[in-house]
Amino acid sequence: MKLLGAPLSPFVRKVAIIAQEKGIEYDHDKRISPMSMPDDYTEIHPLRRIPALLPDPDNPAFAINDSSAICGYLEKLVPSPAFYPDDPVSYGRALWLEELADTGLGEQVGMGVFRPVMFNISAGKPADYEKADAGFERLAGGLLAYLEKQLDGQEWFVGDAFSIADLAIASQLINLAHVGYDIPADAMPQLAAWKKRACARASLAATLEEDNAFFAKVGLNFPAKTG
Ligand SMILES: N[C@@H](CCC(=O)N[C@@H](CS)C(=O)NCC(=O)O)C(=O)O
């Protein structure tokens, strides 16, 4: 199978991590990104987003698109370790937190903080830290505070194992840290500790190492703003 999409995308990261956790091997075409998308990519993904997964690389028109669909496919392909809890309430809550991460959190992290820094620099413009600071403040007072409460003393967001909820949330929060905004441990001790736990997993550590190698290669180094 072949995964299409640039590694700094939180949605591509989500898929790379679950595949690594499940020991699934795949080819990875990292050239497709929001800034570099060939016209004929529409034939693979009509919404022109990354990631896309080609179960059969010789048949690109029959792709599995969207990180949630891909993660669901990989769970069926290799059920263990399970990323979707069995208990109905836990299952529903895991899907809700995944949805929250992929939509509201993704939008506020991506558009509000990550892109004003990273996309500006990639386009040869100065990073817009005024916009990013405002974006982070909005997150801190809203969705991050909500997530802090959702942990409620637990090790992971739902049930007692690292699930699709943890995976989707961590994939987004990593992009905050990449541009210098980490979870403030004084204001959000549970979320900060959870993030450390999540990032210590071999699967996440591997993707972080890859991202950091990329930043080092292109000479990017963002000062820490919080945390
Ligand atoms: N719900 C989609 C979201 C994918 C998404 O929005 N990907 C971004 C990159 S992080 C993208 O492809 N954006 C295209 C663009 O901005 O033109 C998923 O989970 O796969």
The ligand as an ORCA input file, in Angstrom:
! r2SCAN-3c Opt
* xyz 0 1
  N     -10.533     15.416      7.382
  C      -9.325     15.306      6.597
  C      -8.527     16.580      6.701
  C      -7.295     16.560      5.799
  C      -6.703     17.946      5.615
  O      -7.379     18.975      5.808
  N      -5.449     17.977      5.206
  C      -4.812     19.262      4.912
  C      -3.328     19.234      5.215
  S      -2.981     19.207      6.920
  C      -4.911     19.529      3.424
  O      -4.749     18.625      2.644
  N      -5.175     20.763      3.046
  C      -5.226     21.113      1.660
  C      -5.244     22.597      1.452
  O      -5.154     23.334      2.422
  O      -5.332     22.983      0.288
  C      -8.527     14.092      7.087
  O      -8.700     13.695      8.246
  O      -7.796     13.504      6.282
*
